[in-house]
């Protein structure tokens, strides 16, 4: 009896091609550009975030300005982001739009093979003629978010989180009782 074992990709080929085509607009063709500064502008929206499978951000509108300073064997990308993205509040778990604004710098050098020298320096093969900024734009947008995402307060300083969730959190928050042994330590003087 003959058994045939087949291997299958989890993502259909047409899906992979579609994602690559959607991100193609974020490629900068640097061969043929004169040395000096060149300005590029991109709009990042929901279809951009759909291309990244495990993205924390699913919706957003971000305007991206890229200033490329091209030199003989190196390029310096200054990437400025401005817009808003939909995130999940860490307190009440509701979605809300959070403003993003940031400027990052990325240095790309030409070398023998691809290598990340540091978090902001990349070496690409000399045979490359274009550079894909999509993953860097994606990362820079995420890096512009604070570690803790909360609904902004209103003009009176009150939280704009879901009031029902705030009441539930207040009800479930344990009352703080301090162990009397620790309370006695507060009375010790440490200054001499």
Residue pairs with C-beta under 8 A, 6 or more apart in sequence:
9 16
19 51
22 47
22 48
22 50
22 51
23 48
23 51
23 132
23 134
25 42
26 42
26 132
26 133
26 134
26 137
27 130
27 131
27 132
27 133
27 134
28 40
28 66
28 68
28 130
28 131
28 133
29 129
29 130
30 68
30 70
30 75
30 129
30 130
30 131
31 129
31 130
33 68
33 70
34 70
35 70
35 71
35 72
36 69
36 70
37 67
37 68
37 69
37 70
38 67
38 68
38 70
39 65
39 66
39 67
39 68
40 65
40 66
40 68
41 63
41 64
41 65
41 66
42 63
42 64
42 66
42 133
42 137
43 61
43 62
43 63
43 64
44 60
44 61
44 62
44 63
44 64
44 83
44 137
44 141
45 60
45 61
45 62
46 58
46 59
46 60
48 134
48 137
48 138
49 55
49 57
49 58
49 59
49 60
49 138
50 58
51 134
52 138
55 138
56 87
56 88
56 142
57 85
57 86
57 87
57 141
57 142
58 86
59 85
59 86
60 83
60 84
60 85
60 86
60 97
60 100
60 141
61 83
61 84
61 85
62 81
62 82
62 83
62 84
62 85
62 100
62 141
63 81
63 82
63 83
64 79
64 80
64 81
64 137
65 79
65 80
65 82
66 77
66 78
66 79
66 80
66 133
67 77
67 78
67 80
68 75
68 76
68 77
69 75
69 76
69 77
69 78
73 109
73 110
74 107
74 108
74 109
74 110
75 107
75 108
75 109
75 131
76 105
76 106
76 107
76 108
77 105
77 106
77 107
77 108
77 133
77 136
78 103
78 104
78 105
79 103
79 104
79 105
79 106
79 133
79 136
79 137
79 140
80 102
80 103
81 100
81 101
81 102
81 103
81 104
81 137
81 140
81 141
81 144
82 100
82 101
83 99
83 100
83 101
84 97
84 98
84 99
84 100
85 97
85 98
85 100
85 141
85 145
86 95
86 96
86 97
86 98
87 95
87 96
87 97
87 98
87 145
87 149
88 94
88 95
88 149
89 95
89 96
89 149
89 150
89 151
89 161
90 148
90 149
90 150
91 150
91 151
91 159
91 161
91 165
91 166
91 169
92 151
92 161
92 162
92 165
92 166
92 169
93 165
94 151
94 161
94 162
94 165
96 151
98 145
98 149
100 141
100 144
100 145
101 144
102 140
102 141
102 143
102 144
104 120
104 136
104 140
104 143
105 120
106 120
106 121
106 122
106 136
107 120
107 121
107 122
108 121
108 122
108 123
108 124
108 131
109 117
109 121
109 122
109 123
109 124
110 123
110 124
110 125
110 126
110 128
111 123
111 124
111 125
111 126
112 125
112 126
113 123
113 125
114 122
114 123
114 124
114 125
115 122
115 123
116 122
116 123
117 123
124 131
150 159
150 161
151 159
151 160
151 161
152 160
153 159
153 160
154 160
159 166
